[in-house]
């Protein structure tokens, strides 16, 4: 899997940002699990997925995931 991402850190946490608008990647539980693994993946505490907007008045929509593969609501 070829993945364009940015990895940032702050206050003891690290997170990965993926722009799904430009790369057209679909994030699912399996991908989150693989990416979050610090031994075989990138490793992170949280993943931020930048998606197409859900409202006409917005420029984008953010989805947050934890290492547990679940979206954070």
C-alpha positions, 0 to 999 in steps of 0.5 A: 500500500502506497500512502501519502501522509504527514506525521505530527507530534505534540504533548506526548502524542503522535498522529498521522494526517491523511488527505483523502480528498487528494489521494482518494484512499478509503480508510477502514478498520484493517488499514487503521490497525496496520498503519497504527502498528509501530512495528510494521506500520507508521505508528500513531496515537491518533489518525486524522483523515481529511475527507470531502465535506458533508455540508455545502458550507464546508471545505472539508470534513475531519474523521479522527481514529484512535489506535483501536480502529474506531472513529472517535466521535 
